[in-house]
Amino acid sequence: MESILRLPQAPFSPKDRLIVAVSGGSDSVGLLFLLLRDLPDASERLRVAHVNYGLRGKASLADEKKVRDLCSDLGIPFRCFRIRGFEGMVRKEKRSPQDLARTIRYAFFQDLARRERAWGVAVAHHWEDQVETLLDRLLRGAGPKGLSGLRPLQTLGLTARGRPLRVWRPLLGFPKARIQGFLKSNGIPWREDRSNRKDAYRRNQIRHQIIPFLSRWNPGFSRNLVRLAEVLQAENEFIEGLLPFLDKKLRSRRRGKDHECSSSAFLRMPLALQRRWVRRVAEGFTPLARGFSFERVEAVLRVWKGEEKGPRDLGFGLSADRRGQKLVLAYQRLPSKVSRR
């Protein structure tokens, strides 16, 4: 099993440090041992990051201890972020536990990568994670960009301050069974998170109910979904590559809190490029605009086409307006405690 489980080529230099996200489960433990096997001087270059959300009481502490002891045995620095009052934070911010946990987790990785002067973070998303992510986004109404799925290499602009976080997903092409097979063949133990068996969370419902149901109709459903993501990734890269060349044509420029462009040039563009360009400008103002919905983009277009009067509040501190022959997307930084609407 080990002979056929090979990581793809690392996207960083042989001397760079790397943060490795390790929860204690089979996926992340497998990733850690594969990196130790395949990266030169890995024990000196790796820094293990563990987040304890405190949601499972003694089990959460046991996970943390397992990873801490493993790092001690391997001689790898261990960094832990222990969160207190997570459930209260969920209620206060009115967000799903999974979304809030992801925000906290990646902010920790970003800060740790900065402090450790690391290239970025490696996370253990695998093939089934890709399938579940794609189906979840499809059910939420994502467009082509969202349906391109998880990418092997990604840069996340998480906060307005600090260097964007580079994320590497070397296990994305491997099924979970292959990763566990590698661990079993090498006698490497891992911890099981029993909450993954419960259907209280949306992700678990997709994993245990929706995917098996759809696979009965088409056994190749998961494979076809991943293939769709691969097609959309390539097409998205092509479209995103066109956007910087549009700035000159649109006479686009940023003036302080405003981004302006020519109305006549913008309205002559194909609708697909209009939508992508609006999203690109919004994300250029604030990382929070990664959550800019289809409805918000359409609201911008209605104002810019003169179908609706501006300025139009869009949330995230953004607003759209039309001033003569200029189309404007404006940004007002939100108070630190306010993240979105």
Number of C-alpha atoms within 10 A of each C-alpha: 13 14 6 8 14 14 18 13 9 12 11 12 8 12 14 13 22 23 27 25 23 27 25 24 18 25 23 22 25 26 24 21 16 21 22 17 14 14 16 12 14 21 17 14 18 25 24 22 24 23 22 20 19 17 15 14 10 10 15 19 15 15 23 22 13 18 24 22 13 15 18 12 9 12 12 17 16 19 19 15 15 14 13 12 10 17 12 10 13 16 11 9 13 10 12 12 15 12 11 15 17 11 12 15 18 18 17 18 25 25 15 20 23 16 9 14 13 20 20 23 24 27 21 24 23 22 19 19 18 22 22 22 20 23 23 17 15 14 9 10 12 16 12 15 15 18 24 26 23 22 17 18 12 13 13 15 20 18 14 13 7 11 15 19 24 18 22 25 20 24 26 21 16 16 16 18 12 18 23 20 17 20 22 16 10 12 9 14 15 20 15 14 15 9 12 14 13 10 14 10 14 11 18 16 16 18 21 14 12 14 16 15 13 13 12 10 9 11 12 11 16 21 12 13 18 23 13 16 22 17 13 18 20 11 15 18 12 11 15 15 10 13 14 12 10 15 15 10 12 18 14 18 14 14 9 8 13 17 20 21 21 18 19 13 14 23 15 10 13 9 12 9 16 18 16 17 21 18 20 16 16 24 16 15 22 19 17 19 20 16 12 17 15 13 10 19 19 14 20 26 21 17 19 24 16 11 10 15 13 18 17 19 15 22 16 23 21 21 21 25 23 22 12 8 13 18 25 26 25 24 20 13 14 13 8 6 7 11 13 13 7
